[in-house]
Amino acid sequence: MPPLDPWYVTGLVDGEGCFTVSFSLRPSLSTGIEVRPAFAVALNKRSLAV
């Protein structure tokens, strides 16, 4: 597989990507807060070749 062009990846993530951060209270942790970052890219099955 040839290397991906960084600008292609930037455009794909800008159009189809999502970055989310959630916080939960967790008294058992030293900070009392759990931080959960998540990153996802969702494509339709028709875009499988991408």
N, CA, C and O atoms as a Tripos MOL2 file, in Angstrom:
@<TRIPOS>MOLECULE
protein
  200   199    50     0     0
PROTEIN
NO_CHARGES

@<TRIPOS>ATOM
      1 N           0.8460   -1.1700    0.0000 N.3       1 MET1
      2 CA          0.0000    0.0000    0.0000 C.3       1 MET1
      3 C           0.8960    1.2400    0.0000 C.2       1 MET1
      4 O           1.7710    1.3650    0.8570 O.2       1 MET1
      5 N           0.6920    2.1530   -0.9430 N.am      2 PRO2
      6 CA          1.5070    3.3730   -0.9840 C.3       2 PRO2
      7 C           1.1590    4.2990    0.1810 C.2       2 PRO2
      8 O           0.0460    4.2360    0.7030 O.2       2 PRO2
      9 N           2.0840    5.1490    0.5910 N.am      3 PRO3
     10 CA          1.7930    6.0680    1.7030 C.3       3 PRO3
     11 C           0.6600    7.0280    1.3340 C.2       3 PRO3
     12 O           0.5020    7.4060    0.1730 O.2       3 PRO3
     13 N          -0.1180    7.4100    2.3350 N.am      4 LEU4
     14 CA         -1.2330    8.3380    2.1300 C.3       4 LEU4
     15 C          -0.7480    9.7790    2.1200 C.2       4 LEU4
     16 O           0.1330   10.1630    2.8900 O.2       4 LEU4
     17 N          -1.3280   10.5520    1.2500 N.am      5 ASP5
     18 CA         -1.0530   11.9900    1.2140 C.3       5 ASP5
     19 C          -1.6810   12.6190    2.4600 C.2       5 ASP5
     20 O          -2.8780   12.4460    2.6880 O.2       5 ASP5
     21 N          -0.9050   13.3440    3.2710 N.am      6 PRO6
     22 CA         -1.4590   13.9380    4.4920 C.3       6 PRO6
     23 C          -2.6380   14.8700    4.2410 C.2       6 PRO6
     24 O          -3.5230   14.9810    5.0890 O.2       6 PRO6
     25 N          -2.6660   15.5410    3.0940 N.am      7 TRP7
     26 CA         -3.7910   16.4380    2.8000 C.3       7 TRP7
     27 C          -5.0580   15.6510    2.4870 C.2       7 TRP7
     28 O          -6.1630   16.1090    2.7780 O.2       7 TRP7
     29 N          -4.9040   14.4700    1.8960 N.am      8 TYR8
     30 CA         -6.0550   13.6050    1.6640 C.3       8 TYR8
     31 C          -6.6620   13.1700    2.9960 C.2       8 TYR8
     32 O          -7.8780   13.2210    3.1850 O.2       8 TYR8
     33 N          -5.7970   12.7430    3.9130 N.am      9 VAL9
     34 CA         -6.2550   12.3180    5.2370 C.3       9 VAL9
     35 C          -6.9110   13.4870    5.9640 C.2       9 VAL9
     36 O          -7.9400   13.3080    6.6150 O.2       9 VAL9
     37 N          -6.3330   14.6780    5.8640 N.am     10 THR10
     38 CA         -6.9110   15.8710    6.4930 C.3      10 THR10
     39 C          -8.3210   16.1240    5.9750 C.2      10 THR10
     40 O          -9.2300   16.3800    6.7640 O.2      10 THR10
     41 N          -8.5150   16.0560    4.6680 N.am     11 GLY11
     42 CA         -9.8310   16.2860    4.0800 C.3      11 GLY11
     43 C         -10.8340   15.2150    4.4560 C.2      11 GLY11
     44 O         -11.9960   15.5140    4.7310 O.2      11 GLY11
     45 N         -10.3880   13.9620    4.4680 N.am     12 LEU12
     46 CA        -11.2660   12.8590    4.8440 C.3      12 LEU12
     47 C         -11.7520   13.0150    6.2840 C.2      12 LEU12
     48 O         -12.9440   12.8830    6.5610 O.2      12 LEU12
     49 N         -10.8330   13.2930    7.1850 N.am     13 VAL13
     50 CA        -11.1950   13.4570    8.5940 C.3      13 VAL13
     51 C         -12.0540   14.7010    8.7990 C.2      13 VAL13
     52 O         -12.9770   14.6900    9.6140 O.2      13 VAL13
     53 N         -11.7590   15.7660    8.0720 N.am     14 ASP14
     54 CA        -12.5580   16.9830    8.1980 C.3      14 ASP14
     55 C         -14.0030   16.7270    7.7770 C.2      14 ASP14
     56 O         -14.9290   17.2480    8.3980 O.2      14 ASP14
     57 N         -14.2030   15.9300    6.7290 N.am     15 GLY15
     58 CA        -15.5450   15.6750    6.2260 C.3      15 GLY15
     59 C         -16.2670   14.5320    6.9100 C.2      15 GLY15
     60 O         -17.4880   14.5800    7.0570 O.2      15 GLY15
     61 N         -15.5440   13.5020    7.3330 N.am     16 GLU16
     62 CA        -16.1760   12.2840    7.8440 C.3      16 GLU16
     63 C         -15.7630   11.9190    9.2690 C.2      16 GLU16
     64 O         -16.2440   10.9250    9.8130 O.2      16 GLU16
     65 N         -14.8790   12.7080    9.8790 N.am     17 GLY17
     66 CA        -14.3530   12.3420   11.1820 C.3      17 GLY17
     67 C         -15.0320   13.0520   12.3280 C.2      17 GLY17
     68 O         -15.7210   14.0560   12.1470 O.2      17 GLY17
     69 N         -14.8210   12.5090   13.5140 N.am     18 CYS18
     70 CA        -15.4090   13.0760   14.7260 C.3      18 CYS18
     71 C         -14.4490   12.8330   15.8900 C.2      18 CYS18
     72 O         -13.9410   11.7260   16.0680 O.2      18 CYS18
     73 N         -14.2080   13.8720   16.6730 N.am     19 PHE19
     74 CA        -13.3960   13.7570   17.8760 C.3      19 PHE19
     75 C         -14.2660   14.1760   19.0530 C.2      19 PHE19
     76 O         -14.8520   15.2580   19.0430 O.2      19 PHE19
     77 N         -14.3500   13.3220   20.0620 N.am     20 THR20
     78 CA        -15.2070   13.5750   21.2140 C.3      20 THR20
     79 C         -14.4280   13.3220   22.4950 C.2      20 THR20
     80 O         -13.5850   12.4260   22.5500 O.2      20 THR20
     81 N         -14.7080   14.1060   23.5150 N.am     21 VAL21
     82 CA        -14.1350   13.8780   24.8400 C.3      21 VAL21
     83 C         -15.2970   13.8340   25.8300 C.2      21 VAL21
     84 O         -16.1110   14.7560   25.8840 O.2      21 VAL21
     85 N         -15.3660   12.7610   26.6090 N.am     22 SER22
     86 CA        -16.4020   12.6660   27.6380 C.3      22 SER22
     87 C         -15.7510   12.5770   29.0060 C.2      22 SER22
     88 O         -14.6250   12.1010   29.1500 O.2      22 SER22
     89 N         -16.4800   13.0430   30.0010 N.am     23 PHE23
     90 CA        -15.9920   13.0690   31.3750 C.3      23 PHE23
     91 C         -16.9920   12.3440   32.2680 C.2      23 PHE23
     92 O         -18.2020   12.5160   32.1230 O.2      23 PHE23
     93 N         -16.4840   11.5360   33.1860 N.am     24 SER24
     94 CA        -17.3290   10.8250   34.1420 C.3      24 SER24
     95 C         -16.7520   10.9990   35.5410 C.2      24 SER24
     96 O         -15.5370   10.9590   35.7340 O.2      24 SER24
     97 N         -17.6300   11.1910   36.5010 N.am     25 LEU25
     98 CA        -17.1880   11.2680   37.8920 C.3      25 LEU25
     99 C         -16.8620    9.8600   38.3780 C.2      25 LEU25
    100 O         -17.7040    8.9640   38.3180 O.2      25 LEU25
    101 N         -15.6470    9.6740   38.8540 N.am     26 ARG26
    102 CA        -15.1810    8.3750   39.3570 C.3      26 ARG26
    103 C         -14.4460    8.5910   40.6740 C.2      26 ARG26
    104 O         -13.2370    8.8250   40.6760 O.2      26 ARG26
    105 N         -15.1600    8.5160   41.7880 N.am     27 PRO27
    106 CA        -14.5330    8.7550   43.0900 C.3      27 PRO27
    107 C         -13.3480    7.8310   43.3850 C.2      27 PRO27
    108 O         -12.4710    8.1880   44.1710 O.2      27 PRO27
    109 N         -13.3120    6.6450   42.7630 N.am     28 SER28
    110 CA        -12.2240    5.7080   43.0300 C.3      28 SER28
    111 C         -10.8920    6.1390   42.3840 C.2      28 SER28
    112 O          -9.8410    5.6120   42.7500 O.2      28 SER28
    113 N         -10.9200    7.0780   41.4410 N.am     29 LEU29
    114 CA         -9.6920    7.5690   40.8150 C.3      29 LEU29
    115 C          -9.0960    8.7050   41.6340 C.2      29 LEU29
    116 O          -9.8130    9.4090   42.3460 O.2      29 LEU29
    117 N          -7.7980    8.8790   41.5320 N.am     30 SER30
    118 CA         -7.1270    9.9250   42.3260 C.3      30 SER30
    119 C          -7.6210   11.3260   41.9680 C.2      30 SER30
    120 O          -7.6870   12.1960   42.8360 O.2      30 SER30
    121 N          -7.9670   11.5510   40.7090 N.am     31 THR31
    122 CA         -8.4740   12.8630   40.2980 C.3      31 THR31
    123 C          -9.9810   12.9900   40.4930 C.2      31 THR31
    124 O         -10.5180   14.0980   40.5300 O.2      31 THR31
    125 N         -10.6620   11.8510   40.6170 N.am     32 GLY32
    126 CA        -12.1120   11.8570   40.7720 C.3      32 GLY32
    127 C         -12.8620   11.9860   39.4610 C.2      32 GLY32
    128 O         -14.0930   11.9590   39.4430 O.2      32 GLY32
    129 N         -12.1300   12.1250   38.3630 N.am     33 ILE33
    130 CA        -12.7530   12.2880   37.0480 C.3      33 ILE33
    131 C         -12.0580   11.3760   36.0420 C.2      33 ILE33
    132 O         -10.8300   11.3190   35.9830 O.2      33 ILE33
    133 N         -12.8560   10.6680   35.2580 N.am     34 GLU34
    134 CA        -12.3330    9.8490   34.1770 C.3      34 GLU34
    135 C         -12.5310   10.6140   32.8680 C.2      34 GLU34
    136 O         -13.6290   11.0910   32.5830 O.2      34 GLU34
    137 N         -11.4710   10.7260   32.0810 N.am     35 VAL35
    138 CA        -11.5310   11.4220   30.7870 C.3      35 VAL35
    139 C         -11.4070   10.3710   29.6930 C.2      35 VAL35
    140 O         -10.4770    9.5640   29.6970 O.2      35 VAL35
    141 N         -12.3650   10.3870   28.7420 N.am     36 ARG36
    142 CA        -12.3720    9.4000   27.6710 C.3      36 ARG36
    143 C         -12.3640   10.0870   26.3040 C.2      36 ARG36
    144 O         -13.4170   10.4830   25.8040 O.2      36 ARG36
    145 N         -11.1910   10.2290   25.7020 N.am     37 PRO37
    146 CA        -11.1430   10.7790   24.3400 C.3      37 PRO37
    147 C         -11.5030    9.6800   23.3290 C.2      37 PRO37
    148 O         -11.1840    8.5090   23.5310 O.2      37 PRO37
    149 N         -12.1610   10.0730   22.2540 N.am     38 ALA38
    150 CA        -12.5170    9.1210   21.1970 C.3      38 ALA38
    151 C         -12.3830    9.8030   19.8410 C.2      38 ALA38
    152 O         -12.6840   10.9870   19.6870 O.2      38 ALA38
    153 N         -11.9250    9.0270   18.8650 N.am     39 PHE39
    154 CA        -11.7940    9.5110   17.4940 C.3      39 PHE39
    155 C         -12.4130    8.4700   16.5800 C.2      39 PHE39
    156 O         -12.1550    7.2770   16.7360 O.2      39 PHE39
    157 N         -13.2320    8.9080   15.6250 N.am     40 ALA40
    158 CA        -13.8730    7.9700   14.7070 C.3      40 ALA40
    159 C         -13.9810    8.5800   13.3160 C.2      40 ALA40
    160 O         -14.1250    9.7930   13.1580 O.2      40 ALA40
    161 N         -13.9070    7.7160   12.3180 N.am     41 VAL41
    162 CA        -14.1780    8.0970   10.9270 C.3      41 VAL41
    163 C         -15.2260    7.1060   10.4320 C.2      41 VAL41
    164 O         -15.0090    5.8950   10.4740 O.2      41 VAL41
    165 N         -16.3600    7.6210    9.9640 N.am     42 ALA42
    166 CA        -17.4440    6.7570    9.4920 C.3      42 ALA42
    167 C         -17.6370    6.9510    7.9890 C.2      42 ALA42
    168 O         -17.7640    8.0750    7.5020 O.2      42 ALA42
    169 N         -17.6560    5.8400    7.2750 N.am     43 LEU43
    170 CA        -17.8700    5.8700    5.8250 C.3      43 LEU43
    171 C         -19.0120    4.9250    5.4590 C.2      43 LEU43
    172 O         -19.2380    3.9210    6.1350 O.2      43 LEU43
    173 N         -19.7100    5.2470    4.4090 N.am     44 ASN44
    174 CA        -20.7380    4.3880    3.8710 C.3      44 ASN44
    175 C         -20.0740    3.1940    3.1870 C.2      44 ASN44
    176 O         -18.9530    3.3030    2.6920 O.2      44 ASN44
    177 N         -20.7600    2.0690    3.1610 N.am     45 LYS45
    178 CA        -20.2180    0.8650    2.5220 C.3      45 LYS45
    179 C         -19.8190    1.1170    1.0640 C.2      45 LYS45
    180 O         -18.8900    0.4870    0.5570 O.2      45 LYS45
    181 N         -20.5170    2.0330    0.3920 N.am     46 ARG46
    182 CA        -20.1840    2.3690   -1.0040 C.3      46 ARG46
    183 C         -18.8030    3.0060   -1.1150 C.2      46 ARG46
    184 O         -18.2040    2.9950   -2.1900 O.2      46 ARG46
    185 N         -18.2880    3.5630   -0.0100 N.am     47 SER47
    186 CA        -16.9820    4.2330   -0.0090 C.3      47 SER47
    187 C         -15.8610    3.3040    0.4390 C.2      47 SER47
    188 O         -14.7800    3.7720    0.7940 O.2      47 SER47
    189 N         -16.1000    2.0050    0.4280 N.am     48 LEU48
    190 CA        -15.1250    1.0340    0.9240 C.3      48 LEU48
    191 C         -13.7600    1.1740    0.2510 C.2      48 LEU48
    192 O         -12.7320    0.9710    0.8970 O.2      48 LEU48
    193 N         -13.7370    1.5150   -1.0180 N.am     49 ALA49
    194 CA        -12.4630    1.6520   -1.7420 C.3      49 ALA49
    195 C         -11.6280    2.8240   -1.2310 C.2      49 ALA49
    196 O         -10.4130    2.8400   -1.4280 O.2      49 ALA49
    197 N         -12.2500    3.7990   -0.5830 N.am     50 VAL50
    198 CA        -11.5410    4.9640   -0.0650 C.3      50 VAL50
    199 C         -10.6320    4.4940    1.0320 C.2      50 VAL50
    200 O          -9.9210    5.2990    1.6320 O.2      50 VAL50
@<TRIPOS>BOND
     1     1     2 1
     2     2     3 1
     3     3     4 2
     4     3     5 am
     5     5     6 1
     6     6     7 1
     7     7     8 2
     8     7     9 am
     9     9    10 1
    10    10    11 1
    11    11    12 2
    12    11    13 am
    13    13    14 1
    14    14    15 1
    15    15    16 2
    16    15    17 am
    17    17    18 1
    18    18    19 1
    19    19    20 2
    20    19    21 am
    21    21    22 1
    22    22    23 1
    23    23    24 2
    24    23    25 am
    25    25    26 1
    26    26    27 1
    27    27    28 2
    28    27    29 am
    29    29    30 1
    30    30    31 1
    31    31    32 2
    32    31    33 am
    33    33    34 1
    34    34    35 1
    35    35    36 2
    36    35    37 am
    37    37    38 1
    38    38    39 1
    39    39    40 2
    40    39    41 am
    41    41    42 1
    42    42    43 1
    43    43    44 2
    44    43    45 am
    45    45    46 1
    46    46    47 1
    47    47    48 2
    48    47    49 am
    49    49    50 1
    50    50    51 1
    51    51    52 2
    52    51    53 am
    53    53    54 1
    54    54    55 1
    55    55    56 2
    56    55    57 am
    57    57    58 1
    58    58    59 1
    59    59    60 2
    60    59    61 am
    61    61    62 1
    62    62    63 1
    63    63    64 2
    64    63    65 am
    65    65    66 1
    66    66    67 1
    67    67    68 2
    68    67    69 am
    69    69    70 1
    70    70    71 1
    71    71    72 2
    72    71    73 am
    73    73    74 1
    74    74    75 1
    75    75    76 2
    76    75    77 am
    77    77    78 1
    78    78    79 1
    79    79    80 2
    80    79    81 am
    81    81    82 1
    82    82    83 1
    83    83    84 2
    84    83    85 am
    85    85    86 1
    86    86    87 1
    87    87    88 2
    88    87    89 am
    89    89    90 1
    90    90    91 1
    91    91    92 2
    92    91    93 am
    93    93    94 1
    94    94    95 1
    95    95    96 2
    96    95    97 am
    97    97    98 1
    98    98    99 1
    99    99   100 2
   100    99   101 am
   101   101   102 1
   102   102   103 1
   103   103   104 2
   104   103   105 am
   105   105   106 1
   106   106   107 1
   107   107   108 2
   108   107   109 am
   109   109   110 1
   110   110   111 1
   111   111   112 2
   112   111   113 am
   113   113   114 1
   114   114   115 1
   115   115   116 2
   116   115   117 am
   117   117   118 1
   118   118   119 1
   119   119   120 2
   120   119   121 am
   121   121   122 1
   122   122   123 1
   123   123   124 2
   124   123   125 am
   125   125   126 1
   126   126   127 1
   127   127   128 2
   128   127   129 am
   129   129   130 1
   130   130   131 1
   131   131   132 2
   132   131   133 am
   133   133   134 1
   134   134   135 1
   135   135   136 2
   136   135   137 am
   137   137   138 1
   138   138   139 1
   139   139   140 2
   140   139   141 am
   141   141   142 1
   142   142   143 1
   143   143   144 2
   144   143   145 am
   145   145   146 1
   146   146   147 1
   147   147   148 2
   148   147   149 am
   149   149   150 1
   150   150   151 1
   151   151   152 2
   152   151   153 am
   153   153   154 1
   154   154   155 1
   155   155   156 2
   156   155   157 am
   157   157   158 1
   158   158   159 1
   159   159   160 2
   160   159   161 am
   161   161   162 1
   162   162   163 1
   163   163   164 2
   164   163   165 am
   165   165   166 1
   166   166   167 1
   167   167   168 2
   168   167   169 am
   169   169   170 1
   170   170   171 1
   171   171   172 2
   172   171   173 am
   173   173   174 1
   174   174   175 1
   175   175   176 2
   176   175   177 am
   177   177   178 1
   178   178   179 1
   179   179   180 2
   180   179   181 am
   181   181   182 1
   182   182   183 1
   183   183   184 2
   184   183   185 am
   185   185   186 1
   186   186   187 1
   187   187   188 2
   188   187   189 am
   189   189   190 1
   190   190   191 1
   191   191   192 2
   192   191   193 am
   193   193   194 1
   194   194   195 1
   195   195   196 2
   196   195   197 am
   197   197   198 1
   198   198   199 1
   199   199   200 2
@<TRIPOS>SUBSTRUCTURE
     1 MET1         2 RESIDUE 1 A MET
     2 PRO2         6 RESIDUE 1 A PRO
     3 PRO3        10 RESIDUE 1 A PRO
     4 LEU4        14 RESIDUE 1 A LEU
     5 ASP5        18 RESIDUE 1 A ASP
     6 PRO6        22 RESIDUE 1 A PRO
     7 TRP7        26 RESIDUE 1 A TRP
     8 TYR8        30 RESIDUE 1 A TYR
     9 VAL9        34 RESIDUE 1 A VAL
    10 THR10       38 RESIDUE 1 A THR
    11 GLY11       42 RESIDUE 1 A GLY
    12 LEU12       46 RESIDUE 1 A LEU
    13 VAL13       50 RESIDUE 1 A VAL
    14 ASP14       54 RESIDUE 1 A ASP
    15 GLY15       58 RESIDUE 1 A GLY
    16 GLU16       62 RESIDUE 1 A GLU
    17 GLY17       66 RESIDUE 1 A GLY
    18 CYS18       70 RESIDUE 1 A CYS
    19 PHE19       74 RESIDUE 1 A PHE
    20 THR20       78 RESIDUE 1 A THR
    21 VAL21       82 RESIDUE 1 A VAL
    22 SER22       86 RESIDUE 1 A SER
    23 PHE23       90 RESIDUE 1 A PHE
    24 SER24       94 RESIDUE 1 A SER
    25 LEU25       98 RESIDUE 1 A LEU
    26 ARG26      102 RESIDUE 1 A ARG
    27 PRO27      106 RESIDUE 1 A PRO
    28 SER28      110 RESIDUE 1 A SER
    29 LEU29      114 RESIDUE 1 A LEU
    30 SER30      118 RESIDUE 1 A SER
    31 THR31      122 RESIDUE 1 A THR
    32 GLY32      126 RESIDUE 1 A GLY
    33 ILE33      130 RESIDUE 1 A ILE
    34 GLU34      134 RESIDUE 1 A GLU
    35 VAL35      138 RESIDUE 1 A VAL
    36 ARG36      142 RESIDUE 1 A ARG
    37 PRO37      146 RESIDUE 1 A PRO
    38 ALA38      150 RESIDUE 1 A ALA
    39 PHE39      154 RESIDUE 1 A PHE
    40 ALA40      158 RESIDUE 1 A ALA
    41 VAL41      162 RESIDUE 1 A VAL
    42 ALA42      166 RESIDUE 1 A ALA
    43 LEU43      170 RESIDUE 1 A LEU
    44 ASN44      174 RESIDUE 1 A ASN
    45 LYS45      178 RESIDUE 1 A LYS
    46 ARG46      182 RESIDUE 1 A ARG
    47 SER47      186 RESIDUE 1 A SER
    48 LEU48      190 RESIDUE 1 A LEU
    49 ALA49      194 RESIDUE 1 A ALA
    50 VAL50      198 RESIDUE 1 A VAL
